[in-house]
Amino acid sequence: MKKIIMYSLLLSTLFAASNAMAQTEEEKVKTVLRAYKAALENLNVEGTEKYFTSNSEILETGKVEGSYQDYIAHHIGPELGHFKSFTYNNYKVNVIVDGDYAFGTETYIYVIVLKEGEKVIERQGAATSVLHKEGGVWKIMKSHNSSRAAKKPAH
């Protein structure tokens, strides 16, 4: 009887530790995704290469943008220079971790205010990301985001 109780306690402890580790890895992945989002909101992508693998691939609204280095050099980097502000509202992130890979889904409404003319752009967006754990650090390997006109609230 003591052996059964001892084994039960051991298995419960191992199961709890395993769940805690999985939750910790999920939070680490979410931290990477949120840090990149924060950089965009700060209109500054300097140093964000650390969040991406060297063989990363970015897809945006039906177009393959290339590696993250290509994306910041030719798309999002220059684009941010035209923004007065960039904010994410109703941001939600869900993550599944499977070994050294993680899969993230982000949903949000982003609001961009352009410097010139104060034009406001509001879009409903979603992104899926595949992350790979390299040397104990989670990095975005593939990211695909898309958006459409934000839904107007029903009256």
SULTABEL-V565274 format. One record per residue. N is the residue number from 1. RES is the residue in three letters. PSI is psi in whole degrees, -180 to 180 (NA if undefined). OMEGA is omega in radians with two decimals (* if undefined). BURIAL is 1 if it has 16 or more other ideal C-beta (glycine too) atoms within 10 Angstrom, else 0. Layout:
n:N res:RES psi:PSI omega:OMEGA burial:BURIAL
n:N res:RES psi:PSI omega:OMEGA burial:BURIAL
//
This chain:
n:1 res:MET psi:-42 omega:3.13 burial:0
n:2 res:LYS psi:-37 omega:3.13 burial:0
n:3 res:LYS psi:-40 omega:3.14 burial:0
n:4 res:ILE psi:-45 omega:3.12 burial:0
n:5 res:ILE psi:-43 omega:3.14 burial:0
n:6 res:MET psi:-46 omega:3.11 burial:0
n:7 res:TYR psi:-40 omega:3.12 burial:0
n:8 res:SER psi:-44 omega:3.11 burial:0
n:9 res:LEU psi:-42 omega:3.13 burial:0
n:10 res:LEU psi:-47 omega:3.12 burial:0
n:11 res:LEU psi:-40 omega:3.10 burial:0
n:12 res:SER psi:-42 omega:3.13 burial:0
n:13 res:THR psi:-45 omega:3.12 burial:0
n:14 res:LEU psi:-42 omega:3.12 burial:0
n:15 res:PHE psi:-45 omega:3.13 burial:0
n:16 res:ALA psi:-41 omega:3.12 burial:0
n:17 res:ALA psi:-41 omega:3.11 burial:0
n:18 res:SER psi:-44 omega:3.11 burial:0
n:19 res:ASN psi:-40 omega:3.12 burial:0
n:20 res:ALA psi:-40 omega:3.11 burial:0
n:21 res:MET psi:-44 omega:3.14 burial:0
n:22 res:ALA psi:-43 omega:3.11 burial:0
n:23 res:GLN psi:-40 omega:3.13 burial:0
n:24 res:THR psi:-43 omega:3.13 burial:0
n:25 res:GLU psi:-41 omega:3.09 burial:1
n:26 res:GLU psi:-44 omega:3.14 burial:1
n:27 res:GLU psi:-37 omega:3.09 burial:0
n:28 res:LYS psi:-41 omega:3.11 burial:1
n:29 res:VAL psi:-46 omega:3.12 burial:1
n:30 res:LYS psi:-36 omega:3.12 burial:1
n:31 res:THR psi:-42 omega:3.11 burial:0
n:32 res:VAL psi:-48 omega:-3.12 burial:1
n:33 res:LEU psi:-41 omega:3.13 burial:1
n:34 res:ARG psi:-35 omega:3.13 burial:0
n:35 res:ALA psi:-41 omega:3.10 burial:0
n:36 res:TYR psi:-43 omega:3.09 burial:1
n:37 res:LYS psi:-43 omega:-3.14 burial:1
n:38 res:ALA psi:-38 omega:3.11 burial:0
n:39 res:ALA psi:-43 omega:3.10 burial:1
n:40 res:LEU psi:-43 omega:3.13 burial:1
n:41 res:GLU psi:-29 omega:3.08 burial:0
n:42 res:ASN psi:0 omega:3.14 burial:0
n:43 res:LEU psi:34 omega:-3.09 burial:0
n:44 res:ASN psi:108 omega:-3.14 burial:0
n:45 res:VAL psi:9 omega:3.11 burial:1
n:46 res:GLU psi:128 omega:3.11 burial:0
n:47 res:GLY psi:-2 omega:-3.08 burial:0
n:48 res:THR psi:-8 omega:3.08 burial:1
n:49 res:GLU psi:-27 omega:-3.12 burial:0
n:50 res:LYS psi:-17 omega:3.13 burial:0
n:51 res:TYR psi:-4 omega:-3.03 burial:1
n:52 res:PHE psi:147 omega:3.06 burial:1
n:53 res:THR psi:160 omega:-3.14 burial:1
n:54 res:SER psi:-25 omega:3.13 burial:0
n:55 res:ASN psi:32 omega:-3.10 burial:0
n:56 res:SER psi:160 omega:3.07 burial:1
n:57 res:GLU psi:131 omega:-3.12 burial:1
n:58 res:ILE psi:132 omega:3.06 burial:1
n:59 res:LEU psi:133 omega:3.14 burial:1
n:60 res:GLU psi:121 omega:3.06 burial:1
n:61 res:THR psi:59 omega:3.02 burial:0
n:62 res:GLY psi:8 omega:-3.12 burial:0
n:63 res:LYS psi:136 omega:3.02 burial:0
n:64 res:VAL psi:116 omega:-3.09 burial:0
n:65 res:GLU psi:-15 omega:-3.10 burial:1
n:66 res:GLY psi:-154 omega:3.14 burial:0
n:67 res:SER psi:168 omega:3.10 burial:1
n:68 res:TYR psi:-37 omega:3.11 burial:1
n:69 res:GLN psi:-43 omega:3.08 burial:0
n:70 res:ASP psi:-43 omega:-3.08 burial:0
n:71 res:TYR psi:-45 omega:-3.13 burial:1
n:72 res:ILE psi:-29 omega:-3.14 burial:1
n:73 res:ALA psi:-37 omega:-2.98 burial:0
n:74 res:HIS psi:-7 omega:-3.09 burial:0
n:75 res:HIS psi:-84 omega:-2.98 burial:0
n:76 res:ILE psi:-36 omega:3.12 burial:1
n:77 res:GLY psi:-60 omega:3.11 burial:0
n:78 res:PRO psi:-37 omega:-3.11 burial:0
n:79 res:GLU psi:-41 omega:-3.12 burial:0
n:80 res:LEU psi:-28 omega:3.12 burial:1
n:81 res:GLY psi:-18 omega:3.14 burial:0
n:82 res:HIS psi:-4 omega:-3.06 burial:0
n:83 res:PHE psi:138 omega:2.96 burial:0
n:84 res:LYS psi:-38 omega:3.09 burial:0
n:85 res:SER psi:158 omega:3.14 burial:0
n:86 res:PHE psi:112 omega:-3.11 burial:1
n:87 res:THR psi:147 omega:3.05 burial:0
n:88 res:TYR psi:128 omega:3.08 burial:1
n:89 res:ASN psi:156 omega:3.13 burial:0
n:90 res:ASN psi:38 omega:-3.10 burial:0
n:91 res:TYR psi:129 omega:3.07 burial:1
n:92 res:LYS psi:142 omega:3.11 burial:0
n:93 res:VAL psi:133 omega:3.06 burial:1
n:94 res:ASN psi:142 omega:-3.06 burial:0
n:95 res:VAL psi:141 omega:2.97 burial:1
n:96 res:ILE psi:128 omega:3.10 burial:0
n:97 res:VAL psi:132 omega:3.11 burial:1
n:98 res:ASP psi:93 omega:-3.11 burial:0
n:99 res:GLY psi:-126 omega:-3.14 burial:0
n:100 res:ASP psi:13 omega:3.10 burial:0
n:101 res:TYR psi:147 omega:3.08 burial:0
n:102 res:ALA psi:151 omega:-3.08 burial:1
n:103 res:PHE psi:120 omega:-3.09 burial:0
n:104 res:GLY psi:142 omega:3.02 burial:1
n:105 res:THR psi:124 omega:3.12 burial:0
n:106 res:GLU psi:139 omega:3.02 burial:1
n:107 res:THR psi:150 omega:-3.03 burial:0
n:108 res:TYR psi:170 omega:2.89 burial:1
n:109 res:ILE psi:122 omega:3.11 burial:1
n:110 res:TYR psi:148 omega:3.13 burial:1
n:111 res:VAL psi:122 omega:3.10 burial:0
n:112 res:ILE psi:132 omega:2.99 burial:1
n:113 res:VAL psi:121 omega:-3.14 burial:0
n:114 res:LEU psi:147 omega:3.10 burial:0
n:115 res:LYS psi:-47 omega:-3.08 burial:0
n:116 res:GLU psi:117 omega:3.07 burial:0
n:117 res:GLY psi:-2 omega:3.11 burial:0
n:118 res:GLU psi:26 omega:3.13 burial:0
n:119 res:LYS psi:139 omega:-3.13 burial:0
n:120 res:VAL psi:130 omega:3.08 burial:0
n:121 res:ILE psi:123 omega:3.14 burial:0
n:122 res:GLU psi:124 omega:-3.07 burial:0
n:123 res:ARG psi:146 omega:3.00 burial:0
n:124 res:GLN psi:127 omega:-3.05 burial:1
n:125 res:GLY psi:165 omega:3.06 burial:1
n:126 res:ALA psi:149 omega:3.10 burial:0
n:127 res:ALA psi:144 omega:3.00 burial:1
n:128 res:THR psi:138 omega:-3.14 burial:0
n:129 res:SER psi:142 omega:3.00 burial:1
n:130 res:VAL psi:125 omega:3.12 burial:1
n:131 res:LEU psi:149 omega:3.11 burial:1
n:132 res:HIS psi:139 omega:3.13 burial:1
n:133 res:LYS psi:114 omega:-3.13 burial:1
n:134 res:GLU psi:119 omega:3.13 burial:0
n:135 res:GLY psi:35 omega:3.12 burial:0
n:136 res:GLY psi:3 omega:-3.10 burial:0
n:137 res:VAL psi:131 omega:3.10 burial:0
n:138 res:TRP psi:132 omega:3.11 burial:1
n:139 res:LYS psi:147 omega:3.13 burial:1
n:140 res:ILE psi:124 omega:-3.13 burial:1
n:141 res:MET psi:-42 omega:3.09 burial:1
n:142 res:LYS psi:140 omega:3.09 burial:1
n:143 res:SER psi:131 omega:3.13 burial:1
n:144 res:HIS psi:118 omega:3.10 burial:1
n:145 res:ASN psi:152 omega:3.10 burial:1
n:146 res:SER psi:163 omega:3.14 burial:0
n:147 res:SER psi:165 omega:3.06 burial:1
n:148 res:ARG psi:170 omega:3.12 burial:0
n:149 res:ALA psi:135 omega:-3.13 burial:0
n:150 res:ALA psi:141 omega:3.12 burial:1
n:151 res:LYS psi:137 omega:3.07 burial:0
n:152 res:LYS psi:141 omega:3.12 burial:0
n:153 res:PRO psi:141 omega:3.12 burial:0
n:154 res:ALA psi:142 omega:3.13 burial:0
n:155 res:HIS psi:NA omega:* burial:0
//
